[in-house]
Amino acid sequence: MSVPVAFNDIGKPAKDILTKDYPIGGVKLEVKTTAPNGVTFKVNGQRDNKTGIIVGDLETKYADKLNGIAFTEAWTTSNHLNGKIELENNLAKGLKVELLTSLLPSINEKAAKINATYKQPSVHTVATLDVFKTNVNVNTVFGRDGFIVGGEAAYSVKEAKITRYNAAIGYSAREYAVAVHATNNLDNYAASYYHRVSETIEASGKASWSNKGTSAVALEVGAKLLLDNTAFIKGKITNVGVVGVSYTQLLRPGVKVNIGAAVDTGRLNENAHKVGLALTFEN
């Protein structure tokens, strides 16, 4: 038996078609290099087209895969110092423990979280403890023969009550996948599907509804066309007439460009449209 996906990855194939590779609203640059000793360096930068604000971060990671240990450090343009320590299969087989820390020296703001992921055939559990806010989040997914069912709950130690709970079910095969989510304390519902039509065409759709406020159902459909081994195009449209398109091209090994646009067909004469560009360099 295989290990099921994490709770947050239920319905991921459909989500990727509809949201991934759409660099809309800004310009993004990512540069990733790896040293001979395995240390990786990554620089991310992004400029918002509307505000002109530029944000970025510098990340360094060292991983000892043989012993299941990894250290990550990051420094952002907002002066956040972030760190992560990962231990995998050290304490128990199938168990991964992470310690994530964040420090903003200018106002002495601190944050720390402990993540524990346990994976075995037919079960995938993730638990998160927010050390300073004393919040606990636990989700578990059970799977068998392509069928998966999962649940998530957040508990506040200070308030001594469950603050959030969600649920999801799905089925996944090579050619297609379907999923149904009930989130925000079972007030919001979403159903999605993914279909590999052929070796070069993939399609997906999503319907969302909330039992609070409007009773209208939000719809979104999209598709991906693989042009060749180095390029693909994607398109999507919502029920309110927003059309998204993107083009991704691998210029050469390690160099990728991604162009995207969103057009509001109901407001063609207004400044409601967005474009974006993403460049990725990796050695």
Phi, psi and omega in degrees: 000142180269164178277128179290165180290164175291161182303317182290348180259004174293125184081012183298320179304318178292319180297320181297320179297323186272339186235332185280148176069030173241084182279067189266135174095004180188182177242127184237139178231132177227127179235124182230127179230154180233128179281162179303332181273007177094355178286130180252143177239133180225131178242126178241138176217142181214134177245128179277126183294330184280313184264339184079003181286135179248127177235155181193176177203156176242126185234138176234135182222134174239128181232129173252089186294330180298320181259001177068038181235139177215143178235132180229135176230141180218145178230122185258166179290344175273008177071026172277133175253112184247144179220154178212133175242129182239133175234117183238127180061026177267312182279325179198152179294129180088359182254129175238127181243134180232139171244117180247129180233153178214138181221129173248095189300328186299327179237012179054042178271129184237150176210146179208137178225148175240122178250139175229123180241126181237122184234128175217164176307125176080359180215142179216113184239138177230129178235137181230131177243119172275108191298314185276327179271352179050048173251141179239132178235128181228133172223148182221141177233132173248138182219150178198128176053040178091340179274139179224145175219135184216161178216155181220142178216141176245135184233131177262118180292321181295317182272348179056048179204160175281124184262341181201144174211143182221163178213157180203148173225157180190172175219137183226133173225177183295320186272338183203165177206144177228151180206149175230128180243142171235109188239179179052055181060038178065026177265334180247138183233143179215137175236134182223157176220154175226138182221122172273098185293318178207187179292343183243352184234131174231145181223155178204163177208159182213138174236132182233145180210144178237137179274008174245135180080225183294148179263007182291149178259129177270130181240146177209131178230149181205169181208160178228132179240119177276115182282316174199196182288352184240356186211149173207158177238153179224151176212152179206160178211144179253168181289348177263007172090016176272121182253130177242138177223151177207155179225129180237131183224128172273106185289321177198166180307120179092357180234117182229139177239140182225123182241136181218158178209149175231126183239125177270101185292343177274352181223051185297330182270004181250167179274065184243010184258154184227146174229163180199165182214138177227133178240134181232128177238130181212132180265000000 
